[in-house]
Amino acid sequence: MVRVTNDRQLKTCKCGGVEIINLHAAVTPRREGLQTPTFDRGHFFPYYECAVAASELNTSVLEYAQTCASFVLDRMRWLLSSNVENGLQNVELMQRLVGDFSWSPTVSEKLAQYLDSPDCVGLKTLEKIFAIVHDGAFAQNVDSLVSTSWADIVSDDRVFSFARSDRCFKTCLDVALENTPPVGAYRPIKVVECDAGTGQAYRHAMPQFLKEGGVIPTYIAMDPAPAESIDEGLAQQFGITTVEWSLESTKPIPDQAAKADLVILANVLSRYDNISNALSAASSVVRDNGFLLIVEPTSNFAIPWSFFALTHDVTKLTDLNLRTCGPFCDEQTWNALLTNAGLTTVAQKSDGVLHTVFLCRKLSPTPLAQFPKIIDVDDASFGWLEEIKAVMAEEHSESDGNYSVWLKADKADSGIVGMLNCLRREPNGDRLR
């Protein structure tokens, strides 16, 4: 036990050999409206992953995707055998699609089970699509149904929504965010979503950005008809700016959208007449060394076919011969298209059932002035600290803008991530990787 003497009159406090004079103590006022602390944890995920959905959601997602595909192919086969062409598009391509894939008829009990499930919005919409009467208004009725249900499909369906979940979407957004230069203690990022009425990515991206401390997102949602296709309430809630523009527009890029740090294209490129031209237009929106986040169906093409190619003539696409199945492309074709567009794929996440997420970088045309410098930070004596301080203090010209310094650690608990996040807020910290 240690004796402490506190004299309020003399304002002294004695304890052992220590005496504090003129001690002033006051009760700290209680802070009202304290928010619940946010707990975060870091995980390291590979940049290239495949079949992620099965490992995250278990094999039931594979069974559901197969049920959706079998249901669609079975209905298409019935339409083709009945010679129903009124309102249908791409009949010859449909015949090829049905002939190229083998499937088993859907089990009625399993179908009923999925139709009763709240996270099977896609299958429910498919059932409604194939129940629409084939008359002169078929295409209009299908498009109306799809546009009404599309936001719920990409947000809530167990197959469609997975590509936009934290497991796929957020990990790519984090890479773009980490490579956006900070301004002081904050990290502003300018995001442009093209054809946001179709992509609907703002519903998933903005909440993820707003959860990050110190991040200031500027989000521009561009669409040919933003007033009709973008949720006005959500746009106001998230502070999203809507702009009328498309990748085929003859108008110049709107000033507020130019030189974006990140451009998002979710389920939109395959709908354009020429993917290469659309990619070129999207690349012109992003700044040098900025990113493009692309989400596209790359397997089970019968499912996305029913939401688009059933009522839109894709035979007139100028690059149809380069695509894998109607308007859609597999992963190999997409990688070739992205490379030909001058983009470098830095991350690729495949759910293994329907979609692949590509994170691409538009590299600056200026060649690297020198190779990156690598500093090993495993030394417990901190001998590397002076080396880091020296490279951050070096002055570099505009031509050396791509010069980077890589910090390397072999230990999993080295703390390198936290240290890097702090160092990147210092002058020249944007060079650190």
C-alpha positions as CSV (number, residue, x, y, z in Angstrom):
1,M,0.0,0.0,0.0
2,V,1.3,3.5,-0.9
3,R,0.1,6.5,1.2
4,V,-1.1,9.5,-0.7
5,T,-1.8,12.9,0.9
6,N,-4.0,15.4,-1.0
7,D,-4.3,18.8,0.7
8,R,-7.1,20.8,-1.0
9,Q,-6.3,24.0,0.9
10,L,-2.6,24.1,-0.1
11,K,-3.2,22.5,-3.4
12,T,-0.5,19.9,-2.9
13,C,-0.4,16.2,-3.4
14,K,2.3,14.0,-1.8
15,C,3.1,10.4,-2.5
16,G,6.4,8.8,-1.5
17,G,9.2,11.1,-2.7
18,V,7.1,13.1,-5.1
19,E,5.2,16.3,-4.3
20,I,3.0,18.0,-6.8
21,I,2.3,21.7,-6.1
22,N,-0.6,23.9,-7.3
23,L,-2.5,20.8,-8.4
24,H,-5.7,21.7,-10.2
25,A,-8.3,19.1,-10.6
26,A,-11.8,19.4,-12.1
27,V,-14.4,17.0,-13.1
28,T,-14.4,16.4,-16.8
29,P,-17.8,17.2,-18.3
30,R,-19.5,14.2,-19.6
31,R,-19.7,14.1,-23.4
32,E,-23.2,13.6,-24.7
33,G,-24.1,11.6,-27.7
34,L,-21.1,9.4,-27.7
35,Q,-21.1,7.1,-30.7
36,T,-20.5,3.4,-30.6
37,P,-16.8,2.8,-31.4
38,T,-16.1,1.2,-34.8
39,F,-14.1,-1.9,-34.7
40,D,-12.2,-2.9,-37.8
41,R,-9.9,-5.8,-38.7
42,G,-7.5,-6.3,-41.5
43,H,-7.4,-9.4,-43.8
44,F,-5.0,-10.0,-46.7
45,F,-6.8,-11.3,-49.8
46,P,-5.1,-12.4,-53.0
47,Y,-5.5,-10.0,-55.9
48,Y,-6.5,-12.9,-58.2
49,E,-9.2,-15.3,-56.9
50,C,-11.7,-17.6,-58.6
51,A,-14.8,-19.5,-57.4
52,V,-15.0,-17.2,-54.3
53,A,-18.8,-17.6,-53.9
54,A,-18.8,-21.3,-53.1
55,S,-16.1,-20.8,-50.4
56,E,-18.0,-17.9,-48.8
57,L,-21.6,-18.9,-49.3
58,N,-21.2,-22.8,-49.4
59,T,-22.2,-24.9,-52.4
60,S,-25.8,-23.9,-52.2
61,V,-25.0,-20.9,-54.4
62,L,-23.8,-23.3,-57.1
63,E,-27.0,-25.2,-57.0
64,Y,-29.1,-22.1,-57.2
65,A,-27.1,-20.8,-60.2
66,Q,-27.6,-24.1,-61.9
67,T,-31.3,-24.0,-61.2
68,C,-31.6,-20.5,-62.7
69,A,-29.6,-21.6,-65.8
70,S,-31.6,-24.8,-66.3
71,F,-34.9,-23.0,-65.9
72,V,-33.9,-20.4,-68.5
73,L,-32.6,-23.0,-71.0
74,D,-35.7,-25.1,-70.5
75,R,-38.0,-22.2,-71.3
76,M,-35.9,-21.2,-74.2
77,R,-36.1,-24.7,-75.7
78,W,-39.9,-24.6,-75.3
79,L,-40.0,-21.2,-77.1
80,L,-37.9,-22.5,-80.0
81,S,-39.8,-25.7,-80.3
82,S,-43.1,-23.7,-80.4
83,N,-41.8,-21.4,-83.1
84,V,-42.7,-18.4,-81.0
85,E,-40.9,-15.4,-82.5
86,N,-43.3,-12.6,-81.8
87,G,-41.4,-10.1,-79.7
88,L,-38.3,-12.3,-79.4
89,Q,-34.8,-11.2,-80.5
90,N,-31.7,-13.2,-81.6
91,V,-33.6,-16.4,-82.2
92,E,-30.6,-18.0,-84.1
93,L,-28.2,-17.1,-81.3
94,M,-30.7,-18.6,-78.8
95,Q,-30.7,-21.8,-80.7
96,R,-26.9,-21.9,-80.5
97,L,-27.0,-21.1,-76.8
98,V,-29.5,-23.9,-76.1
99,G,-27.6,-26.3,-78.3
100,D,-24.2,-25.6,-76.7
101,F,-25.1,-26.2,-73.1
102,S,-26.4,-29.4,-71.4
103,W,-28.7,-29.1,-68.5
104,S,-31.1,-31.2,-66.4
105,P,-34.8,-30.2,-66.1
106,T,-35.5,-28.2,-63.0
107,V,-37.0,-30.2,-60.1
108,S,-40.4,-28.6,-59.2
109,E,-39.8,-29.0,-55.5
110,K,-36.4,-27.3,-55.6
111,L,-37.8,-24.6,-57.9
112,A,-40.7,-23.9,-55.5
113,Q,-38.2,-23.8,-52.6
114,Y,-36.1,-21.1,-54.3
115,L,-39.1,-19.1,-55.4
116,D,-40.2,-18.8,-51.7
117,S,-36.7,-17.6,-50.7
118,P,-36.3,-13.8,-50.2
119,D,-32.7,-13.9,-51.7
120,C,-33.8,-15.5,-55.0
121,V,-35.1,-12.3,-56.6
122,G,-33.4,-13.2,-59.9
123,L,-35.2,-16.5,-60.3
124,K,-38.5,-14.9,-59.4
125,T,-38.0,-12.3,-62.1
126,L,-37.0,-14.9,-64.6
127,E,-40.3,-16.8,-63.9
128,K,-42.2,-13.6,-64.5
129,I,-40.3,-12.9,-67.8
130,F,-41.2,-16.2,-69.3
131,A,-44.8,-15.9,-68.2
132,I,-45.3,-12.7,-70.3
133,V,-47.6,-13.1,-73.3
134,H,-45.7,-13.2,-76.6
135,D,-47.5,-10.4,-78.5
136,G,-46.4,-7.1,-80.0
137,A,-45.8,-5.6,-76.5
138,F,-43.6,-8.5,-75.3
139,A,-40.3,-6.6,-75.5
140,Q,-41.7,-3.5,-73.9
141,N,-43.3,-5.5,-71.0
142,V,-40.1,-7.5,-70.4
143,D,-37.9,-4.4,-70.4
144,S,-40.4,-2.7,-68.0
145,L,-40.3,-5.7,-65.6
146,V,-36.5,-5.9,-65.7
147,S,-36.0,-2.1,-65.1
148,T,-38.4,-2.3,-62.1
149,S,-36.7,-5.3,-60.6
150,W,-33.1,-4.7,-61.5
151,A,-32.0,-2.8,-58.4
152,D,-33.4,-5.5,-56.2
153,I,-31.8,-8.2,-58.3
154,V,-28.2,-6.8,-58.1
155,S,-28.6,-5.9,-54.5
156,D,-30.5,-8.9,-53.0
157,D,-30.2,-11.9,-55.2
158,R,-27.8,-14.5,-53.9
159,V,-25.9,-14.9,-57.2
160,F,-26.1,-11.4,-58.7
161,S,-25.3,-9.5,-55.4
162,F,-22.2,-11.5,-54.5
163,A,-20.0,-9.7,-57.0
164,R,-20.9,-6.4,-55.3
165,S,-20.4,-7.7,-51.8
166,D,-17.5,-6.7,-49.5
167,R,-15.7,-9.9,-50.4
168,C,-15.3,-9.0,-54.1
169,F,-16.2,-5.3,-54.4
170,K,-14.8,-3.7,-51.3
171,T,-11.4,-5.4,-51.6
172,C,-11.0,-3.8,-55.1
173,L,-12.3,-0.4,-53.9
174,D,-9.7,-0.5,-51.1
175,V,-6.9,-1.0,-53.6
176,A,-8.0,2.0,-55.6
177,L,-8.4,4.0,-52.3
178,E,-4.9,3.1,-51.0
179,N,-3.4,4.3,-54.3
180,T,-5.1,7.6,-54.3
181,P,-2.8,10.4,-53.0
182,P,-3.9,11.8,-49.6
183,V,-4.3,15.4,-48.8
184,G,-3.1,16.0,-45.2
185,A,-4.9,13.7,-42.8
186,Y,-7.7,13.0,-45.3
187,R,-7.9,10.9,-48.5
188,P,-10.3,12.4,-51.1
189,I,-11.3,10.1,-53.9
190,K,-13.3,11.1,-57.0
191,V,-15.5,8.2,-58.3
192,V,-17.4,8.2,-61.5
193,E,-20.0,5.5,-62.3
194,C,-20.9,5.2,-66.0
195,D,-24.4,4.2,-66.8
196,A,-25.3,4.2,-63.1
197,G,-28.9,3.5,-63.8
198,T,-27.9,0.1,-65.1
199,G,-24.9,-0.5,-62.9
200,Q,-26.5,0.6,-59.6
201,A,-23.0,0.3,-58.0
202,Y,-23.5,3.5,-56.1
203,R,-25.8,1.5,-53.7
204,H,-22.8,-0.6,-52.7
205,A,-19.8,1.6,-53.2
206,M,-20.9,4.7,-51.3
207,P,-21.7,2.9,-48.0
208,Q,-18.3,1.2,-48.2
209,F,-16.5,4.5,-48.7
210,L,-18.5,6.3,-45.9
211,K,-17.5,3.6,-43.4
212,E,-13.8,4.4,-43.9
213,G,-12.4,7.0,-41.5
214,G,-10.8,10.0,-43.2
215,V,-12.1,9.2,-46.6
216,I,-13.9,12.0,-48.5
217,P,-15.7,10.6,-51.6
218,T,-16.9,12.6,-54.4
219,Y,-19.3,10.4,-56.4
220,I,-20.7,11.3,-59.8
221,A,-23.3,9.0,-61.3
222,M,-23.6,9.4,-65.1
223,D,-26.4,8.0,-67.1
224,P,-28.2,8.8,-70.4
225,A,-31.4,9.4,-68.4
226,P,-30.4,9.9,-64.7
227,A,-33.7,11.4,-63.6
228,E,-35.5,8.2,-64.6
229,S,-33.0,5.5,-63.7
230,I,-31.1,6.7,-60.6
231,D,-32.8,6.6,-57.1
232,E,-33.2,10.3,-56.2
233,G,-33.5,9.6,-52.5
234,L,-30.3,7.6,-52.3
235,A,-28.5,10.2,-54.4
236,Q,-29.5,12.9,-51.9
237,Q,-28.7,10.7,-48.9
238,F,-25.2,9.9,-50.1
239,G,-24.5,13.3,-51.7
240,I,-24.2,11.8,-55.2
241,T,-24.1,14.2,-58.2
242,T,-26.0,13.0,-61.2
243,V,-24.9,13.9,-64.7
244,E,-26.5,13.1,-68.1
245,W,-23.8,11.5,-70.2
246,S,-23.0,8.1,-71.7
247,L,-20.0,6.3,-73.2
248,E,-21.5,6.8,-76.7
249,S,-22.2,10.5,-76.2
250,T,-20.8,12.9,-78.7
251,K,-20.7,15.6,-76.0
252,P,-17.4,16.2,-74.2
253,I,-16.8,14.7,-70.8
254,P,-18.5,16.9,-68.1
255,D,-16.0,18.9,-66.2
256,Q,-17.0,17.5,-62.8
257,A,-16.4,14.0,-64.0
258,A,-13.0,14.5,-65.7
259,K,-9.8,13.0,-64.3
260,A,-11.6,10.6,-61.9
261,D,-9.5,8.5,-59.5
262,L,-11.9,5.5,-60.1
263,V,-14.4,4.7,-62.9
264,I,-17.0,2.0,-62.2
265,L,-18.6,0.0,-65.0
266,A,-21.0,-2.6,-63.6
267,N,-22.8,-4.8,-66.1
268,V,-22.8,-2.1,-68.7
269,L,-19.9,-2.7,-71.2
270,S,-21.5,-5.8,-72.8
271,R,-24.5,-3.8,-73.7
272,Y,-22.6,-1.4,-75.9
273,D,-22.2,-1.7,-79.7
274,N,-18.4,-2.0,-79.5
275,I,-16.7,-2.9,-76.2
276,S,-13.3,-1.5,-77.3
277,N,-14.8,1.9,-78.1
278,A,-16.7,2.0,-74.8
279,L,-13.5,1.1,-72.9
280,S,-11.7,3.9,-74.7
281,A,-14.4,6.4,-73.7
282,A,-14.3,5.1,-70.1
283,S,-10.5,5.4,-70.0
284,S,-10.7,9.0,-71.1
285,V,-12.7,9.8,-67.9
286,V,-10.0,8.4,-65.5
287,R,-6.8,10.2,-64.7
288,D,-3.4,8.7,-65.4
289,N,-2.6,5.9,-62.9
290,G,-6.3,5.9,-61.9
291,F,-8.5,2.8,-61.9
292,L,-11.4,1.2,-63.6
293,L,-13.6,-1.3,-61.8
294,I,-15.5,-3.5,-64.2
295,V,-18.2,-6.1,-63.4
296,E,-19.4,-8.4,-66.1
297,P,-21.0,-11.9,-66.5
298,T,-18.4,-14.4,-67.6
299,S,-20.2,-17.7,-67.2
300,N,-23.8,-19.2,-67.1
301,F,-24.7,-16.8,-69.9
302,A,-28.3,-18.0,-70.2
303,I,-29.1,-16.1,-67.0
304,P,-28.0,-12.6,-68.1
305,W,-29.3,-13.3,-71.6
306,S,-32.8,-13.3,-70.3
307,F,-32.4,-9.8,-68.8
308,F,-31.0,-8.2,-72.0
309,A,-30.6,-10.2,-75.2
310,L,-34.1,-11.7,-75.1
311,T,-35.5,-8.3,-76.2
312,H,-32.5,-6.4,-77.7
313,D,-31.1,-7.2,-81.1
314,V,-27.4,-8.0,-80.5
315,T,-26.8,-9.3,-84.0
316,K,-25.9,-5.7,-85.0
317,L,-23.1,-5.4,-82.5
318,T,-20.0,-4.4,-84.5
319,D,-17.7,-6.7,-82.6
320,L,-20.0,-9.6,-82.2
321,N,-17.5,-12.0,-83.7
322,L,-15.0,-11.2,-80.8
323,R,-17.5,-12.0,-78.1
324,T,-18.0,-15.5,-76.5
325,C,-21.7,-15.9,-76.4
326,G,-24.0,-13.3,-78.0
327,P,-23.2,-10.0,-76.2
328,F,-21.2,-11.6,-73.4
329,C,-17.5,-12.5,-73.0
330,D,-15.6,-15.1,-70.9
331,E,-12.7,-14.1,-68.7
332,Q,-10.1,-14.9,-71.3
333,T,-11.8,-12.6,-73.9
334,W,-12.2,-9.8,-71.3
335,N,-8.5,-10.0,-70.4
336,A,-7.6,-9.6,-74.1
337,L,-10.0,-6.7,-74.5
338,L,-8.6,-4.9,-71.5
339,T,-5.0,-5.4,-72.6
340,N,-5.8,-4.1,-76.1
341,A,-7.4,-1.0,-74.5
342,G,-4.1,-0.2,-72.8
343,L,-5.3,-1.2,-69.3
344,T,-3.3,-3.3,-66.8
345,T,-5.4,-5.7,-64.7
346,V,-4.2,-5.6,-61.1
347,A,-7.0,-7.6,-59.5
348,Q,-9.5,-10.2,-60.7
349,K,-12.2,-11.7,-58.5
350,S,-14.4,-14.4,-60.0
351,D,-17.4,-15.6,-58.0
352,G,-17.3,-18.9,-60.0
353,V,-21.0,-18.8,-60.9
354,L,-21.8,-15.8,-62.9
355,H,-19.6,-12.6,-62.6
356,T,-16.0,-11.6,-62.6
357,V,-14.8,-8.3,-61.1
358,F,-11.8,-6.7,-62.9
359,L,-9.8,-3.9,-61.3
360,C,-7.7,-2.3,-64.0
361,R,-5.2,0.6,-63.9
362,K,-4.6,3.2,-66.6
363,L,-0.9,3.6,-66.4
364,S,0.8,6.9,-67.2
365,P,2.4,6.9,-70.7
366,T,5.5,8.3,-69.1
367,P,8.0,5.5,-68.7
368,L,9.4,4.7,-65.2
369,A,12.5,6.8,-64.6
370,Q,14.1,4.1,-62.4
371,F,13.2,0.8,-60.8
372,P,11.3,0.9,-57.5
373,K,13.5,0.9,-54.4
374,I,12.8,-1.9,-51.9
375,I,13.4,-1.5,-48.2
376,D,13.3,-4.4,-45.7
377,V,11.6,-3.3,-42.5
378,D,11.9,-6.6,-40.5
379,D,15.1,-5.4,-38.6
380,A,14.1,-4.9,-35.0
381,S,16.9,-2.3,-34.5
382,F,15.0,0.1,-36.8
383,G,18.1,0.7,-38.9
384,W,15.8,1.0,-41.9
385,L,14.1,4.1,-40.5
386,E,16.8,6.5,-41.6
387,E,16.7,5.0,-45.1
388,I,12.9,5.6,-45.3
389,K,13.4,9.2,-44.1
390,A,16.1,9.8,-46.7
391,V,14.0,8.6,-49.7
392,M,11.0,10.6,-48.5
393,A,13.1,13.7,-48.3
394,E,14.5,13.4,-51.8
395,E,13.3,15.9,-54.3
396,H,12.0,14.4,-57.6
397,S,11.1,16.1,-60.9
398,E,7.9,15.7,-62.8
399,S,9.5,13.1,-65.0
400,D,10.2,11.0,-61.9
401,G,6.5,11.0,-60.8
402,N,6.3,7.2,-61.1
403,Y,9.2,6.6,-58.7
404,S,8.1,4.4,-55.9
405,V,9.5,2.8,-52.7
406,W,8.3,-0.6,-51.6
407,L,8.4,-1.5,-47.9
408,K,8.8,-5.3,-47.4
409,A,8.2,-7.4,-44.3
410,D,8.3,-11.2,-43.9
411,K,6.6,-11.2,-40.5
412,A,2.8,-11.3,-40.4
413,D,2.6,-9.2,-37.2
414,S,5.2,-6.6,-38.3
415,G,2.7,-3.7,-38.3
416,I,3.8,-2.6,-41.7
417,V,0.2,-1.8,-42.8
418,G,-0.5,0.7,-40.0
419,M,3.0,2.3,-40.4
420,L,2.4,2.7,-44.2
421,N,-1.0,4.3,-43.7
422,C,0.7,6.9,-41.4
423,L,3.8,7.5,-43.6
424,R,1.6,8.0,-46.7
425,R,0.1,11.1,-45.1
426,E,3.6,12.7,-44.8
427,P,5.1,14.7,-47.7
428,N,6.1,12.4,-50.6
429,G,4.3,9.6,-48.8
430,D,2.4,8.8,-52.0
431,R,5.6,7.1,-53.3
432,L,5.4,4.4,-50.6
433,R,3.9,1.0,-51.4
